[in-house]
Amino acid sequence: MAITIESAPSAVRCPNCNATDVGVYCADCGQRQVTSRLTLRDWLIELADDVFSWEARLPRTLRALLLRPGLVAREWVDGRRARWTAPVRLYLLASVLMFALPALLPDDPSAGIPEAANADVQVRAIASSMTLGEGVQNYGAAVLFALVPLFAGFTRLLLRGSGLLYLEHLVFALHAHAVGFLAMVLVLSLDRLPDPWNNLDAVPMIALVVWLFYGARNFFRTSALRTAVAAGTAVFVYLVVVVFALLIVADVRGDSPGDALGRAHALYREAIAADAQDTARAATLRAAAAVAYQRVETHALNPHARYHIAHLLMIDGAAEHARLYAEEALIRDPDNLLNLGIAASAAEAMGNAAAAAGYHARFRERFAAGRNDPEYAPHVDELEVFRIAAQPRPEQ
């Protein structure tokens, strides 16, 4: 009787690493085994696996990260990682949320600026707020990402006896930054709320300080005193470095004169728009616009900018200074209708009828030719006021 021996089936090999110990997943590289050609079923299975594993890990990670400081970082370092979102991914998610938030909030240069006992302090805060906000928005994400390793270096230096490697310090640094970003998201959100909720914007920062202390103590497993000294020193030195880095980058990259002038124009327009609804706020915004214009380099103050300054000065009753700004603009552009009109108004306010008549005459001569210039489109109403004022009087 002949015995037929069937050949054993060839071992299934992983297409990714060529290993032979393959089930649903490869024992060597962990890849899910699929058919040799990608099918819609395979694609949907992989997509669902990625999405739902992310959805399951992220809420769990955020909850433990915020409520149990230092736990997630310690778990990650100790090798228990499957349940948690990766530190870099968590950092990037929080960073995107923080730096994208300002673009989603209402555009208000004075929003978030606290009422100051000294009016000059508030004026300068409003004038600076756009520059500071744009600086952080433009360079903050890159600067902080570049300096995260430096924070890890500080904790490594100050807590040398913790037994942790530098890269393990980096895990804590990434988590600390993620919590800091989330705290700033709350601060920015609370700042835009009406009273009394906007007065709670300090609460997230206090919570961040508490988190840093307990997070460092639980992660590094050091005494309370050593944790407080080391973490406090690391955070202080790091913040100083961050501020200097932002200043250096802003100075190197710097705003173009047009950008600085654009910010001043924005405050000017808001001040004029607010004048009919809230005179106190309008006055503060006018002063802030004046400060913003002072920060623009002199050569960048075009005739329209000088008109804006003169207009602000006229509203505040400083006719003499308004006329000086208008005359400086007219040296560069003798035919500028806005500056001829404001110069005439300033001369009248000063009681100089002859000078006012001269400006009015020049305005009438140039009005017909220049009125349709596109540069005057935003100032049609003001030109009409100046045109009416420039009409010859019977005694003229």
C-alpha positions as CSV (number, residue, x, y, z in Angstrom):
1,M,0.0,0.0,0.0
2,A,1.5,3.2,-1.1
3,I,1.7,6.0,1.4
4,T,1.3,9.5,0.2
5,I,3.1,12.2,2.1
6,E,1.6,15.6,1.7
7,S,4.0,18.5,1.8
8,A,3.6,20.8,4.7
9,P,2.1,24.2,3.8
10,S,4.7,26.9,3.5
11,A,4.9,29.2,6.5
12,V,3.2,32.5,6.3
13,R,5.6,35.4,6.4
14,C,5.1,38.9,7.5
15,P,5.3,41.2,4.5
16,N,6.7,44.0,6.7
17,C,9.7,42.2,8.4
18,N,9.6,38.7,6.8
19,A,9.2,37.0,10.2
20,T,7.4,33.6,10.3
21,D,5.7,33.8,13.7
22,V,2.6,35.5,12.4
23,G,-1.0,35.5,13.6
24,V,-3.5,38.3,13.3
25,Y,-0.5,40.5,14.3
26,C,3.2,39.9,13.6
27,A,5.0,38.8,16.8
28,D,8.2,40.7,15.7
29,C,7.0,44.0,14.4
30,G,3.4,44.2,15.5
31,Q,1.9,44.9,12.1
32,R,-1.7,43.6,11.5
33,Q,-1.6,41.0,8.7
34,V,-3.6,41.9,5.6
35,T,-4.0,40.5,2.2
36,S,-1.2,41.1,-0.3
37,R,-3.3,43.8,-2.0
38,L,-4.9,46.6,-0.1
39,T,-8.7,46.2,-0.1
40,L,-11.4,48.5,1.2
41,R,-12.0,46.2,4.1
42,D,-8.3,46.3,5.2
43,W,-8.3,50.1,4.8
44,L,-11.5,50.5,7.0
45,I,-10.2,48.1,9.7
46,E,-6.9,50.0,10.0
47,L,-8.7,53.4,10.0
48,A,-11.0,52.3,12.7
49,D,-8.2,50.9,14.8
50,D,-6.2,54.2,14.6
51,V,-9.3,56.4,15.3
52,F,-10.8,54.4,18.2
53,S,-7.5,53.6,19.9
54,W,-6.8,57.4,19.7
55,E,-10.2,58.2,21.0
56,A,-9.9,55.8,23.9
57,R,-6.4,56.9,24.9
58,L,-6.7,60.7,24.7
59,P,-9.6,61.2,27.2
60,R,-7.9,58.8,29.6
61,T,-4.6,60.5,29.2
62,L,-6.0,64.0,29.7
63,R,-7.9,63.0,32.8
64,A,-4.9,61.4,34.4
65,L,-2.6,64.2,33.3
66,L,-4.6,66.9,34.9
67,L,-6.0,65.2,38.0
68,R,-3.0,63.0,38.9
69,P,0.1,65.2,38.2
70,G,3.2,63.2,37.2
71,L,1.4,59.9,36.9
72,V,1.3,59.6,33.1
73,A,4.9,60.7,32.7
74,R,6.0,58.1,35.3
75,E,3.9,55.4,33.7
76,W,5.5,56.1,30.4
77,V,9.0,56.1,31.8
78,D,8.3,52.8,33.6
79,G,7.3,51.2,30.4
80,R,3.5,51.1,30.8
81,R,2.7,53.0,27.6
82,A,-0.1,51.2,25.8
83,R,-2.9,53.1,27.7
84,W,-1.5,56.6,27.2
85,T,-1.1,59.1,24.4
86,A,2.5,59.6,23.4
87,P,4.2,62.7,25.0
88,V,5.1,64.4,21.8
89,R,1.6,63.9,20.3
90,L,0.1,65.3,23.5
91,Y,2.4,68.3,23.4
92,L,1.6,69.0,19.8
93,L,-2.2,68.7,20.4
94,A,-2.1,71.2,23.3
95,S,0.2,73.5,21.4
96,V,-2.0,73.7,18.3
97,L,-5.0,74.3,20.6
98,M,-3.4,77.2,22.4
99,F,-1.8,79.0,19.4
100,A,-4.9,78.5,17.2
101,L,-7.3,79.8,19.8
102,P,-6.6,83.6,19.3
103,A,-7.6,83.3,15.6
104,L,-11.0,81.9,16.7
105,L,-11.6,84.6,19.3
106,P,-13.2,88.0,18.5
107,D,-10.7,90.6,17.2
108,D,-10.6,93.3,19.9
109,P,-7.3,95.1,20.6
110,S,-8.5,96.1,24.1
111,A,-9.9,92.7,25.0
112,G,-8.2,91.1,28.0
113,I,-6.6,94.3,29.1
114,P,-7.5,94.8,32.8
115,E,-8.7,98.1,34.1
116,A,-5.7,100.0,35.5
117,A,-5.7,102.5,38.4
118,N,-3.2,104.6,36.3
119,A,-4.8,105.5,33.0
120,D,-1.4,105.8,31.4
121,V,-0.7,102.1,32.3
122,Q,-3.9,101.0,30.6
123,V,-3.2,103.1,27.5
124,R,0.2,101.6,27.1
125,A,-1.1,98.1,27.8
126,I,-3.6,98.5,25.0
127,A,-1.1,100.0,22.6
128,S,1.3,97.1,23.3
129,S,-1.2,94.3,23.4
130,M,-1.4,93.8,19.6
131,T,2.4,93.7,19.3
132,L,2.8,91.2,22.2
133,G,0.0,89.0,20.9
134,E,1.3,89.0,17.4
135,G,4.8,88.2,18.6
136,V,3.7,85.2,20.6
137,Q,1.4,84.1,17.9
138,N,4.1,84.3,15.2
139,Y,7.1,83.0,17.1
140,G,5.8,81.4,20.3
141,A,5.1,77.9,19.1
142,A,8.5,77.6,17.4
143,V,10.5,79.1,20.3
144,L,8.8,77.0,23.0
145,F,9.2,73.8,20.9
146,A,12.9,74.5,20.5
147,L,13.4,75.2,24.2
148,V,11.5,72.2,25.6
149,P,14.8,70.2,25.7
150,L,16.4,73.1,27.6
151,F,13.7,72.7,30.4
152,A,14.5,69.0,30.5
153,G,18.2,69.9,30.9
154,F,17.4,72.2,33.8
155,T,15.5,69.5,35.7
156,R,18.3,67.0,34.9
157,L,20.9,69.4,36.3
158,L,18.9,70.3,39.4
159,L,17.7,66.8,40.2
160,R,20.8,64.7,39.4
161,G,20.1,62.1,42.1
162,S,16.7,61.1,40.7
163,G,18.2,58.2,38.7
164,L,16.4,59.3,35.5
165,L,18.0,59.7,32.1
166,Y,17.8,63.0,30.1
167,L,15.2,61.6,27.7
168,E,13.1,60.6,30.7
169,H,13.3,64.2,32.0
170,L,12.2,65.2,28.5
171,V,9.0,63.2,28.9
172,F,8.1,65.2,32.0
173,A,9.0,68.5,30.2
174,L,6.6,67.7,27.4
175,H,3.8,66.9,29.8
176,A,4.5,70.1,31.8
177,H,4.3,72.2,28.6
178,A,1.1,70.5,27.5
179,V,-0.5,71.4,30.9
180,G,0.8,74.9,30.6
181,F,-0.7,75.3,27.1
182,L,-4.1,74.0,28.4
183,A,-3.9,76.5,31.3
184,M,-3.3,79.4,28.8
185,V,-6.3,78.2,26.8
186,L,-8.4,78.7,29.9
187,V,-6.9,82.1,30.6
188,L,-7.5,83.3,27.0
189,S,-11.1,82.0,27.1
190,L,-11.9,83.6,30.5
191,D,-10.4,86.9,29.5
192,R,-13.1,87.2,26.8
193,L,-16.0,86.6,29.2
194,P,-18.0,89.4,30.8
195,D,-17.8,90.3,34.4
196,P,-17.4,88.7,36.9
197,W,-16.1,85.6,35.0
198,N,-13.2,87.4,33.4
199,N,-11.8,88.0,36.9
200,L,-11.1,84.3,37.3
201,D,-8.3,84.3,34.7
202,A,-5.7,83.9,37.5
203,V,-7.2,80.6,38.6
204,P,-5.7,78.5,35.8
205,M,-2.2,79.9,36.5
206,I,-2.5,79.1,40.2
207,A,-3.6,75.6,39.3
208,L,-0.6,75.3,36.9
209,V,1.8,76.2,39.8
210,V,0.2,73.6,42.0
211,W,0.4,71.0,39.2
212,L,4.1,71.7,38.6
213,F,4.9,71.1,42.3
214,Y,2.9,67.8,42.6
215,G,3.8,66.7,39.1
216,A,7.5,67.1,39.8
217,R,7.3,65.5,43.2
218,N,5.4,62.4,41.9
219,F,7.6,62.0,38.9
220,F,11.0,62.6,40.4
221,R,10.0,61.1,43.8
222,T,11.9,63.7,45.8
223,S,11.1,65.5,49.0
224,A,8.7,68.4,49.1
225,L,11.5,70.9,49.9
226,R,13.8,69.7,47.1
227,T,11.0,69.5,44.7
228,A,9.9,73.1,45.4
229,V,13.4,74.5,45.1
230,A,14.4,72.5,42.0
231,A,11.1,73.0,40.1
232,G,10.8,76.6,41.1
233,T,14.4,77.4,40.0
234,A,13.9,75.5,36.7
235,V,10.7,77.2,35.8
236,F,12.0,80.7,36.7
237,V,15.2,80.4,34.7
238,Y,13.3,78.8,31.8
239,L,10.8,81.6,31.7
240,V,13.6,84.2,31.6
241,V,15.2,82.3,28.7
242,V,11.9,82.1,26.9
243,V,11.2,85.8,27.2
244,F,14.7,86.7,26.0
245,A,14.4,84.2,23.1
246,L,11.1,85.8,22.1
247,L,12.6,89.3,22.3
248,I,15.6,88.2,20.2
249,V,13.5,86.5,17.6
250,A,11.1,89.5,17.4
251,D,14.0,91.9,17.1
252,V,15.7,89.8,14.4
253,R,12.5,89.1,12.5
254,G,11.0,92.5,13.6
255,D,7.8,94.0,12.3
256,S,8.1,95.9,9.0
257,P,7.2,99.6,9.3
258,G,3.9,98.7,7.5
259,D,3.0,96.2,10.1
260,A,3.5,98.7,13.0
261,L,1.7,101.3,11.1
262,G,-1.2,98.9,10.4
263,R,-1.6,98.3,14.2
264,A,-1.7,102.0,14.8
265,H,-4.3,102.5,12.1
266,A,-6.4,99.7,13.6
267,L,-6.5,101.4,17.0
268,Y,-7.3,104.7,15.3
269,R,-10.3,103.2,13.4
270,E,-11.6,101.5,16.6
271,A,-11.3,104.8,18.5
272,I,-13.3,106.7,15.9
273,A,-15.9,104.0,15.8
274,A,-16.2,103.8,19.6
275,D,-16.7,107.6,19.9
276,A,-20.5,107.4,19.3
277,Q,-21.1,104.6,21.8
278,D,-18.6,104.8,24.6
279,T,-16.8,108.1,25.0
280,A,-14.6,106.9,27.9
281,R,-13.4,103.9,25.9
282,A,-13.0,106.0,22.8
283,A,-10.7,108.4,24.8
284,T,-8.6,105.5,26.0
285,L,-8.3,104.0,22.5
286,R,-7.4,107.4,21.1
287,A,-4.6,107.7,23.6
288,A,-3.5,104.2,22.8
289,A,-3.5,104.9,19.1
290,A,-1.3,108.0,19.7
291,V,1.2,105.8,21.6
292,A,1.1,103.2,18.8
293,Y,1.8,106.0,16.2
294,Q,4.7,107.2,18.4
295,R,6.3,103.8,18.1
296,V,6.3,103.9,14.3
297,E,9.6,105.1,12.8
298,T,9.3,108.7,11.6
299,H,10.1,108.0,8.0
300,A,7.2,105.5,7.9
301,L,4.7,108.1,8.9
302,N,3.0,108.8,5.6
303,P,0.7,111.7,5.1
304,H,-2.4,109.6,6.0
305,A,-0.8,108.5,9.2
306,R,0.0,112.1,10.1
307,Y,-3.6,113.1,9.3
308,H,-4.8,110.4,11.8
309,I,-2.5,111.8,14.5
310,A,-3.7,115.3,13.8
311,H,-7.3,114.2,13.9
312,L,-6.7,112.5,17.2
313,L,-5.1,115.6,18.6
314,M,-8.0,117.8,17.3
315,I,-10.5,115.6,19.1
316,D,-8.6,116.0,22.3
317,G,-8.4,119.8,21.9
318,A,-4.7,120.0,21.0
319,A,-5.1,122.2,17.9
320,E,-1.6,123.6,17.8
321,H,0.0,120.1,17.8
322,A,-2.5,118.9,15.2
323,R,-1.6,121.8,12.9
324,L,2.1,120.9,13.2
325,Y,1.5,117.3,12.2
326,A,-0.7,118.4,9.2
327,E,1.9,120.9,8.1
328,E,4.7,118.3,8.2
329,A,2.5,116.0,6.1
330,L,1.9,118.9,3.6
331,I,5.6,119.4,3.1
332,R,5.8,115.8,1.8
333,D,2.4,116.0,-0.1
334,P,1.2,119.6,-0.6
335,D,-2.0,118.4,-2.3
336,N,-3.2,116.0,0.4
337,L,-6.8,117.0,1.0
338,L,-7.1,115.4,4.4
339,N,-4.2,117.4,5.8
340,L,-5.3,120.6,4.2
341,G,-8.7,120.2,5.8
342,I,-7.4,119.3,9.3
343,A,-4.8,122.1,9.1
344,A,-7.7,124.6,8.3
345,S,-9.7,123.2,11.2
346,A,-6.7,123.5,13.6
347,A,-6.0,127.1,12.4
348,E,-9.6,128.1,13.1
349,A,-9.6,126.5,16.5
350,M,-6.5,128.6,17.3
351,G,-8.2,131.7,16.1
352,N,-5.9,132.2,13.1
353,A,-8.5,133.1,10.4
354,A,-6.0,134.2,7.8
355,A,-4.2,130.8,8.0
356,A,-7.5,128.9,7.9
357,A,-8.6,130.9,4.8
358,G,-5.3,130.0,3.1
359,Y,-5.8,126.3,3.8
360,H,-9.4,126.5,2.6
361,A,-8.4,128.1,-0.6
362,R,-5.8,125.4,-1.3
363,F,-8.3,122.7,-0.4
364,R,-10.9,124.2,-3.0
365,E,-8.2,124.3,-5.7
366,R,-7.3,120.7,-5.3
367,F,-10.6,119.2,-4.3
368,A,-12.1,118.6,-7.8
369,A,-8.9,116.9,-9.1
370,G,-8.2,114.8,-6.0
371,R,-11.6,113.9,-4.5
372,N,-11.9,110.6,-6.5
373,D,-8.4,109.3,-5.6
374,P,-8.9,105.8,-4.2
375,E,-6.7,106.7,-1.2
376,Y,-9.5,108.9,0.1
377,A,-12.2,106.2,-0.1
378,P,-12.1,105.4,3.7
379,H,-12.5,109.2,4.5
380,V,-15.4,110.2,2.3
381,D,-17.4,111.6,5.2
382,E,-14.5,113.6,6.5
383,L,-13.7,115.1,3.1
384,E,-17.3,116.2,2.8
385,V,-17.1,118.0,6.2
386,F,-13.9,119.7,5.1
387,R,-15.5,120.6,1.7
388,I,-18.4,122.3,3.4
389,A,-16.1,124.1,5.8
390,A,-13.9,125.4,2.9
391,Q,-16.8,127.1,1.1
392,P,-16.2,130.8,0.6
393,R,-17.8,133.0,3.2
394,P,-19.4,136.3,2.3
395,E,-16.7,138.3,4.0
396,Q,-14.1,136.4,1.9
